[in-house]
Each structure stands twice: as structure tokens, then as C-alpha cells.
Amino acid sequence: MSSFEFSLKNAFVAALLLVLLTSCGFQMRGARSVPAEMSSTYIETTDRHSLFYRRMRDSLRAAGIELVESPVEANATFSILSDMTGQRVLSVSTRNVPREFEVFYTVVYSLKTEKEFLLDPQTQTLTRDYNWDETQVLGKEKEEQLMREAIVDDLVRTILIQLSAL
């Protein structure tokens, strides 16, 4: 088999795969579309250093939204009304030592324009749990931090899906 026949066969297979993927509705994941009213948005929050605020800000920018520093300059205001995180003990050993924890993150948010609420105040809470081992304190602290970051990423993704449906 010559190299020309081999490359022609590869090109045919690639074209066939492309046709099959596009005909089944497959789409590459990219930035979510958001309402046109959000073209210039102000994020209202009391904590500009929270993990949720920073990830939401970055995701809105990635979606092509111009973030402005003043509500006067904005077409829409995305308000973070509450942003809390923490952990709770889920179970303890017979010696009363915590064995399992739950990490949670809760946000309350809304979206409004000058004329109306596009999204009334909504509450989203996500949780993850993990086992505690006092012999691995440093590793478990890192695990909790990574878990919290994953929760925030899931929250942001959920909210962007909600915004894209408006």
C-alpha cells in the first residue's frame, strides 16, 4: 500500500468521523452563552476576595461579558447576596474523635437589569464529604481545600447553565 493510499484512507476516516459527530448533536464544550442584557455586567458583593467571586468573575469574562467597576456603567447587576462555606462533623469514633466531615458551600445570588429582575434571588448549596485520619493531617487539609475548589467550580458551572437558559 502506498503512502498516498494510506493518507487518503486516513482522510476518509477522519471525514467520516466528523460527519458522524456533527450529525449526532455533539458540540465541543466552550464558554456558555449568556443573555444579551449581560453584555456589560457589574458584580455586586461584600467580599471581593472569596473563592466563589473570583471564579464567577473569571467565568463571566471567559463567556465574553465585559465586567465593569460601577453599577452605573452596567446593563446588568449580578448580586452575590450571600457567600458562605464551612464544614460539619458527620460522624465520630467511639473515642469521640471526628471520623467524617462534610464540606459545604452556599451562595445566594440574583441578576437584574435597570428595569427588572432576570433572576430572582436563588440559593445554591453543594456539599462533599470526606473521611478524617488524624495521622494524615496535612494531606486531609489539602484534600479539604481541593474539595472546596471543586465545589465552587460546580456552583459556577450550575449558575452559568442557569444564566444561559434565560
C-alpha positions as CSV (number, residue, x, y, z in Angstrom):
1,M,0.0,0.0,0.0
2,S,1.5,3.4,-1.0
3,S,1.7,6.3,1.3
4,F,-0.8,8.2,-0.9
5,E,-3.4,5.4,-0.4
6,F,-2.7,5.4,3.3
7,S,-3.2,9.2,3.7
8,L,-6.3,9.1,1.5
9,K,-7.7,6.4,3.7
10,N,-6.9,8.4,6.9
11,A,-8.6,11.5,5.4
12,F,-11.7,9.5,4.5
13,V,-11.9,8.0,8.0
14,A,-11.4,11.5,9.6
15,A,-14.1,13.0,7.4
16,L,-16.5,10.1,8.2
17,L,-15.9,10.6,12.0
18,L,-16.5,14.3,11.6
19,V,-19.8,13.8,9.8
20,L,-20.9,11.2,12.4
21,L,-20.0,13.5,15.4
22,T,-21.8,16.6,13.9
23,S,-24.9,14.6,13.0
24,C,-25.4,13.2,16.5
25,G,-25.6,16.7,18.0
26,F,-22.1,16.6,19.6
27,Q,-20.8,20.0,20.4
28,M,-17.4,21.0,21.9
29,R,-17.7,22.4,25.4
30,G,-16.9,26.1,25.4
31,A,-18.0,29.2,27.1
32,R,-21.7,29.3,27.9
33,S,-23.9,31.9,26.2
34,V,-25.5,34.4,28.5
35,P,-28.4,36.8,28.0
36,A,-27.6,39.9,25.8
37,E,-28.6,42.1,28.7
38,M,-25.4,40.9,30.5
39,S,-23.0,42.3,27.8
40,S,-21.8,44.8,30.5
41,T,-22.2,43.5,34.0
42,Y,-21.4,44.7,37.5
43,I,-20.8,42.0,40.2
44,E,-22.2,43.3,43.5
45,T,-20.6,41.6,46.5
46,T,-19.4,42.3,50.0
47,D,-16.4,40.0,49.7
48,R,-14.2,40.5,46.5
49,H,-11.7,38.0,47.8
50,S,-13.9,35.0,48.1
51,L,-13.2,31.9,46.0
52,F,-16.7,32.0,44.5
53,Y,-16.5,35.7,43.5
54,R,-13.1,35.2,41.8
55,R,-14.2,32.0,39.9
56,M,-17.5,33.6,38.9
57,R,-15.7,36.7,37.7
58,D,-13.3,34.7,35.6
59,S,-16.0,32.6,34.1
60,L,-18.2,35.6,33.1
61,R,-15.1,37.1,31.4
62,A,-14.5,33.8,29.6
63,A,-18.1,33.9,28.4
64,G,-17.4,37.3,26.7
65,I,-19.0,39.6,29.3
66,E,-17.4,42.9,30.0
67,L,-17.2,43.4,33.7
68,V,-17.4,47.0,34.9
69,E,-16.4,48.6,38.2
70,S,-19.6,50.6,38.7
71,P,-23.3,49.7,38.6
72,V,-23.9,52.9,36.7
73,E,-21.8,51.6,33.8
74,A,-23.6,48.2,33.7
75,N,-26.5,46.9,31.8
76,A,-27.0,44.2,34.4
77,T,-26.0,43.6,38.0
78,F,-25.1,40.1,39.2
79,S,-25.5,40.3,43.0
80,I,-23.9,37.8,45.4
81,L,-26.2,38.2,48.3
82,S,-24.5,35.6,50.5
83,D,-21.4,33.5,50.1
84,M,-20.6,31.1,52.9
85,T,-18.5,28.0,53.3
86,G,-17.7,25.7,56.2
87,Q,-17.6,22.1,57.4
88,R,-19.6,20.0,59.7
89,V,-18.8,16.7,61.6
90,L,-20.8,13.9,60.2
91,S,-19.6,11.0,62.4
92,V,-17.3,10.4,65.4
93,S,-15.4,7.3,66.6
94,T,-16.1,5.6,69.9
95,R,-13.4,7.8,71.4
96,N,-15.4,10.9,70.3
97,V,-12.8,11.7,67.6
98,P,-14.3,13.1,64.3
99,R,-14.1,10.5,61.5
100,E,-16.1,12.0,58.7
101,F,-16.6,15.7,57.7
102,E,-18.9,17.4,55.3
103,V,-17.6,20.5,53.4
104,F,-20.4,22.8,52.1
105,Y,-20.6,26.0,50.1
106,T,-23.8,28.1,49.8
107,V,-24.4,31.1,47.6
108,V,-27.4,33.3,47.2
109,Y,-27.4,35.4,44.1
110,S,-29.7,37.3,41.7
111,L,-29.5,39.1,38.4
112,K,-31.2,42.3,37.5
113,T,-31.2,45.0,34.8
114,E,-32.3,48.6,35.3
115,K,-35.9,47.6,34.6
116,E,-36.4,44.1,36.0
117,F,-35.1,41.0,37.8
118,L,-33.9,38.5,35.2
119,L,-33.3,36.1,38.1
120,D,-34.9,36.4,41.5
121,P,-32.7,35.6,44.4
122,Q,-31.6,31.9,44.2
123,T,-29.9,29.7,46.7
124,Q,-27.4,27.0,45.6
125,T,-25.7,24.7,48.1
126,L,-23.3,21.9,47.3
127,T,-21.7,19.5,49.7
128,R,-18.9,16.9,49.7
129,D,-17.8,14.6,52.5
130,Y,-14.5,13.0,53.4
131,N,-13.0,10.7,55.9
132,W,-10.7,12.1,58.5
133,D,-7.5,10.4,59.6
134,E,-5.5,12.2,62.3
135,T,-2.3,10.6,61.1
136,Q,-2.6,12.4,57.7
137,V,-3.5,15.9,58.9
138,L,-1.6,17.8,56.2
139,G,-3.0,15.6,53.4
140,K,-6.5,16.0,54.7
141,E,-6.3,19.8,54.9
142,K,-5.2,19.8,51.2
143,E,-8.0,17.4,50.3
144,E,-10.5,19.7,52.0
145,Q,-9.1,22.7,50.1
146,L,-9.3,20.9,46.8
147,M,-12.8,19.7,47.6
148,R,-13.9,23.3,48.3
149,E,-12.4,24.5,45.0
150,A,-14.2,21.7,43.1
151,I,-17.5,22.6,44.8
152,V,-17.1,26.3,43.7
153,D,-16.3,25.2,40.2
154,D,-19.5,23.1,40.2
155,L,-21.5,26.0,41.6
156,V,-20.2,28.4,38.9
157,R,-21.0,25.9,36.2
158,T,-24.5,25.4,37.5
159,I,-25.1,29.1,37.6
160,L,-23.8,29.7,34.1
161,I,-26.1,27.0,32.8
162,Q,-29.0,28.7,34.6
163,L,-28.0,32.1,33.1
164,S,-27.7,30.6,29.6
165,A,-31.3,29.4,29.9
166,L,-32.6,32.9,30.4
